[in-house]
Amino acid sequence: MALANWFATFCSNLQIRDGGTIANRYANITRRLNTDFWTTTSDTAHSLYVGSYGRNTAISGFSDVDMIFQLPYSEYVRYNKYVGNGQSALLQAVKASIEETYATTSIRADGQVILIPFNDGITFEVVPAFENENGSFTFPNANDGGSWQITNPRPEIKAIRDRNTVTNGNLVPLCRMMRDWKNKWSVPIGGLLIDTLAYQFIDTWEHRDKSYVYYDYMCRDFFKWMANQDENQEWWRAPGSGQYVWGKGLLQYKAKRCYNLSLEAIEHEMATPKREWSAKQKWREIFTTNFSN
């Protein structure tokens, strides 16, 4: 069926192609930091992919790889004793370590992360952190004189993975397709909020166990669901962790416009005879050229 093939190809086009390069850089960074802060040269220990890449919802063309590197607690004790902004000093120490491996890269410390930009447009954002007893992480914030903050990405990663499993692998493609929609329509929404809304929506969606044949309905129904979100709502709870996910602006209007476009697309699909060309043009109005290939 053409419809299923369209969405299968679309989802394939959204998959990240340079995973090997990313893995090599991740290993190099991890090995360097382990060498300097732990008594090991492991390229896997003490590191964790987080963000959209860690949740497996990033798409091709993405620019940021987020990772946490766990430091020994003794480093927390050391930098917490600083009279002035030990958080900034900690970030500089981690930056100096990474520069031993990537000396020619314009690495910089930026508030809470170490930014490592590469020539292919991908930037690694390394968060040095300390693991807490409950599995969350305390990390430095060098802004406004310095402070410590907490993040809890593991439950978020697990929640997305588990719900993707019980929805026949449909949650992750929905998250990815909506990132493509965000890019096409310049929607003011962050990646974690996309994943949070998709996670909530698909839990009760009646066709959540179906295949690509229902992806037109999935997009249509999700656009309608987003369009109906309370415009006064400023934050949502992240899957798993329950942390606040703040909105960046109103997304309802653009969701409503694309809901209407999806209705037109489906009308073309359901016509007798089918108007497949016209249907595909409507989906191309909603998504980027990733849909047209």
Contacts in CASP RR format, 6 or more apart in sequence:
PFRMAT RR
TARGET T0000
AUTHOR 0000-0000-0000
METHOD contacts of the structure
MODEL  1
MALANWFATFCSNLQIRDGGTIANRYANITRRLNTDFWTTTSDTAHSLYV
GSYGRNTAISGFSDVDMIFQLPYSEYVRYNKYVGNGQSALLQAVKASIEE
TYATTSIRADGQVILIPFNDGITFEVVPAFENENGSFTFPNANDGGSWQI
TNPRPEIKAIRDRNTVTNGNLVPLCRMMRDWKNKWSVPIGGLLIDTLAYQ
FIDTWEHRDKSYVYYDYMCRDFFKWMANQDENQEWWRAPGSGQYVWGKGL
LQYKAKRCYNLSLEAIEHEMATPKREWSAKQKWREIFTTNFSN
1 213 0 8 1.000
2 274 0 8 1.000
2 276 0 8 1.000
3 212 0 8 1.000
3 213 0 8 1.000
3 215 0 8 1.000
3 216 0 8 1.000
3 269 0 8 1.000
3 279 0 8 1.000
4 211 0 8 1.000
4 212 0 8 1.000
4 213 0 8 1.000
4 215 0 8 1.000
5 212 0 8 1.000
6 280 0 8 1.000
6 283 0 8 1.000
6 291 0 8 1.000
7 212 0 8 1.000
7 215 0 8 1.000
7 216 0 8 1.000
8 212 0 8 1.000
9 293 0 8 1.000
10 177 0 8 1.000
10 180 0 8 1.000
10 287 0 8 1.000
10 290 0 8 1.000
10 291 0 8 1.000
11 173 0 8 1.000
11 176 0 8 1.000
11 177 0 8 1.000
11 212 0 8 1.000
13 60 0 8 1.000
13 290 0 8 1.000
13 291 0 8 1.000
13 293 0 8 1.000
14 59 0 8 1.000
14 60 0 8 1.000
14 173 0 8 1.000
14 176 0 8 1.000
14 177 0 8 1.000
14 179 0 8 1.000
14 180 0 8 1.000
14 290 0 8 1.000
15 59 0 8 1.000
15 60 0 8 1.000
15 176 0 8 1.000
16 22 0 8 1.000
16 53 0 8 1.000
16 58 0 8 1.000
16 59 0 8 1.000
16 60 0 8 1.000
16 61 0 8 1.000
16 62 0 8 1.000
17 60 0 8 1.000
18 120 0 8 1.000
18 122 0 8 1.000
21 120 0 8 1.000
21 122 0 8 1.000
22 53 0 8 1.000
22 65 0 8 1.000
22 122 0 8 1.000
25 65 0 8 1.000
25 116 0 8 1.000
25 118 0 8 1.000
25 124 0 8 1.000
26 43 0 8 1.000
26 47 0 8 1.000
26 49 0 8 1.000
26 65 0 8 1.000
26 67 0 8 1.000
26 124 0 8 1.000
27 43 0 8 1.000
27 44 0 8 1.000
28 43 0 8 1.000
28 101 0 8 1.000
28 102 0 8 1.000
29 47 0 8 1.000
29 67 0 8 1.000
29 69 0 8 1.000
29 98 0 8 1.000
29 101 0 8 1.000
29 102 0 8 1.000
29 116 0 8 1.000
29 124 0 8 1.000
29 126 0 8 1.000
30 42 0 8 1.000
30 43 0 8 1.000
30 44 0 8 1.000
30 45 0 8 1.000
30 46 0 8 1.000
30 47 0 8 1.000
30 69 0 8 1.000
31 41 0 8 1.000
31 42 0 8 1.000
31 43 0 8 1.000
31 101 0 8 1.000
32 97 0 8 1.000
32 98 0 8 1.000
32 100 0 8 1.000
32 101 0 8 1.000
33 46 0 8 1.000
33 47 0 8 1.000
33 69 0 8 1.000
33 94 0 8 1.000
33 97 0 8 1.000
33 98 0 8 1.000
34 40 0 8 1.000
34 41 0 8 1.000
34 42 0 8 1.000
34 43 0 8 1.000
34 45 0 8 1.000
34 46 0 8 1.000
35 41 0 8 1.000
36 97 0 8 1.000
36 100 0 8 1.000
37 71 0 8 1.000
37 72 0 8 1.000
37 75 0 8 1.000
37 97 0 8 1.000
38 45 0 8 1.000
38 46 0 8 1.000
38 72 0 8 1.000
46 69 0 8 1.000
46 70 0 8 1.000
46 71 0 8 1.000
47 67 0 8 1.000
47 68 0 8 1.000
47 69 0 8 1.000
47 70 0 8 1.000
48 54 0 8 1.000
48 67 0 8 1.000
48 68 0 8 1.000
48 70 0 8 1.000
48 153 0 8 1.000
48 154 0 8 1.000
49 65 0 8 1.000
49 66 0 8 1.000
49 67 0 8 1.000
50 66 0 8 1.000
50 67 0 8 1.000
50 68 0 8 1.000
50 127 0 8 1.000
50 151 0 8 1.000
50 153 0 8 1.000
50 157 0 8 1.000
51 58 0 8 1.000
51 66 0 8 1.000
51 153 0 8 1.000
51 192 0 8 1.000
52 58 0 8 1.000
52 62 0 8 1.000
52 64 0 8 1.000
52 66 0 8 1.000
52 179 0 8 1.000
52 191 0 8 1.000
52 192 0 8 1.000
52 195 0 8 1.000
53 62 0 8 1.000
53 64 0 8 1.000
53 65 0 8 1.000
53 66 0 8 1.000
54 66 0 8 1.000
54 153 0 8 1.000
54 157 0 8 1.000
55 156 0 8 1.000
55 157 0 8 1.000
55 160 0 8 1.000
55 161 0 8 1.000
55 175 0 8 1.000
55 195 0 8 1.000
56 160 0 8 1.000
56 161 0 8 1.000
56 164 0 8 1.000
56 172 0 8 1.000
57 160 0 8 1.000
57 172 0 8 1.000
57 175 0 8 1.000
57 176 0 8 1.000
57 179 0 8 1.000
57 191 0 8 1.000
57 194 0 8 1.000
57 195 0 8 1.000
58 176 0 8 1.000
58 179 0 8 1.000
59 176 0 8 1.000
59 179 0 8 1.000
59 180 0 8 1.000
59 290 0 8 1.000
60 290 0 8 1.000
62 122 0 8 1.000
62 179 0 8 1.000
63 121 0 8 1.000
63 122 0 8 1.000
63 123 0 8 1.000
64 122 0 8 1.000
64 123 0 8 1.000
64 124 0 8 1.000
64 125 0 8 1.000
65 122 0 8 1.000
65 123 0 8 1.000
65 124 0 8 1.000
65 125 0 8 1.000
66 113 0 8 1.000
66 125 0 8 1.000
66 127 0 8 1.000
67 124 0 8 1.000
67 125 0 8 1.000
67 126 0 8 1.000
67 127 0 8 1.000
68 126 0 8 1.000
68 127 0 8 1.000
68 128 0 8 1.000
68 129 0 8 1.000
68 137 0 8 1.000
68 139 0 8 1.000
68 151 0 8 1.000
68 153 0 8 1.000
69 94 0 8 1.000
69 126 0 8 1.000
69 127 0 8 1.000
69 128 0 8 1.000
69 129 0 8 1.000
70 129 0 8 1.000
70 130 0 8 1.000
70 131 0 8 1.000
70 137 0 8 1.000
71 90 0 8 1.000
71 94 0 8 1.000
71 128 0 8 1.000
71 129 0 8 1.000
71 130 0 8 1.000
73 130 0 8 1.000
75 90 0 8 1.000
75 130 0 8 1.000
76 130 0 8 1.000
76 138 0 8 1.000
79 86 0 8 1.000
79 87 0 8 1.000
79 89 0 8 1.000
79 90 0 8 1.000
79 140 0 8 1.000
80 86 0 8 1.000
80 148 0 8 1.000
82 89 0 8 1.000
84 145 0 8 1.000
84 146 0 8 1.000
85 142 0 8 1.000
85 145 0 8 1.000
85 146 0 8 1.000
86 140 0 8 1.000
86 142 0 8 1.000
86 146 0 8 1.000
87 140 0 8 1.000
87 141 0 8 1.000
87 142 0 8 1.000
87 145 0 8 1.000
87 146 0 8 1.000
87 147 0 8 1.000
87 148 0 8 1.000
88 109 0 8 1.000
88 111 0 8 1.000
88 140 0 8 1.000
88 142 0 8 1.000
88 145 0 8 1.000
88 146 0 8 1.000
90 128 0 8 1.000
90 140 0 8 1.000
91 109 0 8 1.000
91 111 0 8 1.000
91 112 0 8 1.000
91 113 0 8 1.000
91 114 0 8 1.000
91 128 0 8 1.000
91 140 0 8 1.000
91 142 0 8 1.000
92 109 0 8 1.000
94 109 0 8 1.000
94 114 0 8 1.000
94 126 0 8 1.000
94 128 0 8 1.000
95 107 0 8 1.000
95 108 0 8 1.000
95 109 0 8 1.000
95 114 0 8 1.000
98 107 0 8 1.000
98 114 0 8 1.000
98 116 0 8 1.000
98 126 0 8 1.000
99 105 0 8 1.000
99 107 0 8 1.000
102 116 0 8 1.000
105 116 0 8 1.000
105 117 0 8 1.000
105 118 0 8 1.000
106 117 0 8 1.000
107 114 0 8 1.000
107 115 0 8 1.000
107 116 0 8 1.000
107 117 0 8 1.000
108 114 0 8 1.000
108 115 0 8 1.000
109 115 0 8 1.000
109 142 0 8 1.000
111 141 0 8 1.000
111 142 0 8 1.000
111 143 0 8 1.000
112 127 0 8 1.000
112 139 0 8 1.000
112 140 0 8 1.000
112 141 0 8 1.000
112 142 0 8 1.000
112 143 0 8 1.000
112 149 0 8 1.000
113 125 0 8 1.000
113 126 0 8 1.000
113 127 0 8 1.000
114 124 0 8 1.000
114 125 0 8 1.000
114 126 0 8 1.000
114 127 0 8 1.000
114 128 0 8 1.000
115 123 0 8 1.000
115 124 0 8 1.000
115 125 0 8 1.000
116 123 0 8 1.000
116 124 0 8 1.000
116 125 0 8 1.000
116 126 0 8 1.000
117 123 0 8 1.000
118 124 0 8 1.000
127 137 0 8 1.000
127 139 0 8 1.000
127 151 0 8 1.000
128 139 0 8 1.000
128 140 0 8 1.000
129 137 0 8 1.000
129 138 0 8 1.000
129 139 0 8 1.000
129 151 0 8 1.000
130 137 0 8 1.000
130 138 0 8 1.000
130 139 0 8 1.000
131 137 0 8 1.000
132 138 0 8 1.000
132 150 0 8 1.000
134 152 0 8 1.000
135 152 0 8 1.000
135 154 0 8 1.000
136 150 0 8 1.000
136 151 0 8 1.000
136 152 0 8 1.000
136 241 0 8 1.000
137 150 0 8 1.000
137 151 0 8 1.000
137 152 0 8 1.000
137 153 0 8 1.000
138 148 0 8 1.000
138 149 0 8 1.000
138 150 0 8 1.000
139 148 0 8 1.000
139 149 0 8 1.000
139 150 0 8 1.000
139 151 0 8 1.000
140 146 0 8 1.000
140 147 0 8 1.000
140 148 0 8 1.000
140 149 0 8 1.000
141 147 0 8 1.000
141 148 0 8 1.000
141 149 0 8 1.000
151 243 0 8 1.000
152 241 0 8 1.000
152 242 0 8 1.000
152 243 0 8 1.000
153 241 0 8 1.000
155 239 0 8 1.000
155 240 0 8 1.000
155 241 0 8 1.000
155 242 0 8 1.000
156 192 0 8 1.000
156 195 0 8 1.000
156 238 0 8 1.000
156 239 0 8 1.000
156 240 0 8 1.000
156 241 0 8 1.000
156 243 0 8 1.000
158 240 0 8 1.000
159 199 0 8 1.000
159 239 0 8 1.000
159 240 0 8 1.000
159 241 0 8 1.000
160 171 0 8 1.000
160 172 0 8 1.000
160 175 0 8 1.000
160 195 0 8 1.000
160 199 0 8 1.000
160 239 0 8 1.000
163 171 0 8 1.000
163 199 0 8 1.000
163 202 0 8 1.000
163 203 0 8 1.000
163 239 0 8 1.000
164 170 0 8 1.000
164 171 0 8 1.000
164 172 0 8 1.000
167 202 0 8 1.000
167 205 0 8 1.000
167 208 0 8 1.000
167 209 0 8 1.000
168 208 0 8 1.000
168 209 0 8 1.000
168 210 0 8 1.000
168 211 0 8 1.000
170 202 0 8 1.000
170 208 0 8 1.000
170 209 0 8 1.000
170 210 0 8 1.000
170 218 0 8 1.000
171 198 0 8 1.000
171 199 0 8 1.000
171 202 0 8 1.000
173 215 0 8 1.000
174 198 0 8 1.000
174 201 0 8 1.000
174 202 0 8 1.000
174 218 0 8 1.000
174 219 0 8 1.000
174 222 0 8 1.000
175 194 0 8 1.000
175 195 0 8 1.000
175 198 0 8 1.000
177 215 0 8 1.000
177 219 0 8 1.000
177 287 0 8 1.000
178 194 0 8 1.000
178 197 0 8 1.000
178 198 0 8 1.000
178 222 0 8 1.000
179 191 0 8 1.000
179 194 0 8 1.000
180 287 0 8 1.000
180 288 0 8 1.000
180 290 0 8 1.000
180 291 0 8 1.000
181 187 0 8 1.000
181 258 0 8 1.000
181 286 0 8 1.000
181 287 0 8 1.000
182 189 0 8 1.000
182 190 0 8 1.000
182 191 0 8 1.000
182 194 0 8 1.000
183 288 0 8 1.000
184 286 0 8 1.000
184 287 0 8 1.000
184 288 0 8 1.000
185 254 0 8 1.000
185 257 0 8 1.000
185 258 0 8 1.000
185 286 0 8 1.000
187 251 0 8 1.000
187 254 0 8 1.000
187 255 0 8 1.000
188 247 0 8 1.000
188 248 0 8 1.000
188 249 0 8 1.000
188 250 0 8 1.000
188 251 0 8 1.000
189 247 0 8 1.000
189 248 0 8 1.000
189 249 0 8 1.000
189 251 0 8 1.000
190 247 0 8 1.000
190 248 0 8 1.000
192 238 0 8 1.000
192 245 0 8 1.000
193 236 0 8 1.000
193 245 0 8 1.000
193 246 0 8 1.000
193 247 0 8 1.000
193 248 0 8 1.000
195 239 0 8 1.000
196 236 0 8 1.000
196 237 0 8 1.000
196 238 0 8 1.000
196 239 0 8 1.000
196 245 0 8 1.000
197 222 0 8 1.000
197 225 0 8 1.000
197 226 0 8 1.000
197 229 0 8 1.000
197 236 0 8 1.000
198 222 0 8 1.000
199 239 0 8 1.000
200 236 0 8 1.000
201 221 0 8 1.000
201 222 0 8 1.000
201 225 0 8 1.000
201 226 0 8 1.000
202 208 0 8 1.000
202 218 0 8 1.000
205 218 0 8 1.000
205 221 0 8 1.000
205 222 0 8 1.000
207 214 0 8 1.000
207 217 0 8 1.000
207 218 0 8 1.000
216 262 0 8 1.000
216 265 0 8 1.000
216 266 0 8 1.000
216 269 0 8 1.000
216 283 0 8 1.000
217 266 0 8 1.000
219 258 0 8 1.000
219 262 0 8 1.000
219 286 0 8 1.000
220 259 0 8 1.000
220 262 0 8 1.000
220 263 0 8 1.000
220 266 0 8 1.000
223 255 0 8 1.000
223 256 0 8 1.000
223 258 0 8 1.000
223 259 0 8 1.000
223 262 0 8 1.000
224 255 0 8 1.000
224 259 0 8 1.000
226 251 0 8 1.000
226 252 0 8 1.000
226 255 0 8 1.000
227 252 0 8 1.000
227 253 0 8 1.000
227 255 0 8 1.000
227 256 0 8 1.000
227 259 0 8 1.000
228 252 0 8 1.000
229 251 0 8 1.000
229 252 0 8 1.000
229 255 0 8 1.000
231 250 0 8 1.000
231 252 0 8 1.000
234 246 0 8 1.000
234 247 0 8 1.000
235 244 0 8 1.000
235 245 0 8 1.000
235 246 0 8 1.000
235 247 0 8 1.000
236 244 0 8 1.000
236 245 0 8 1.000
236 247 0 8 1.000
237 243 0 8 1.000
237 244 0 8 1.000
237 245 0 8 1.000
238 244 0 8 1.000
238 245 0 8 1.000
258 286 0 8 1.000
261 282 0 8 1.000
261 285 0 8 1.000
261 286 0 8 1.000
262 282 0 8 1.000
262 283 0 8 1.000
262 286 0 8 1.000
264 282 0 8 1.000
265 279 0 8 1.000
265 280 0 8 1.000
265 282 0 8 1.000
265 283 0 8 1.000
265 286 0 8 1.000
266 279 0 8 1.000
268 274 0 8 1.000
268 275 0 8 1.000
268 276 0 8 1.000
268 278 0 8 1.000
268 279 0 8 1.000
268 282 0 8 1.000
269 275 0 8 1.000
269 276 0 8 1.000
269 279 0 8 1.000
280 292 0 8 1.000
283 291 0 8 1.000
284 291 0 8 1.000
284 292 0 8 1.000
END
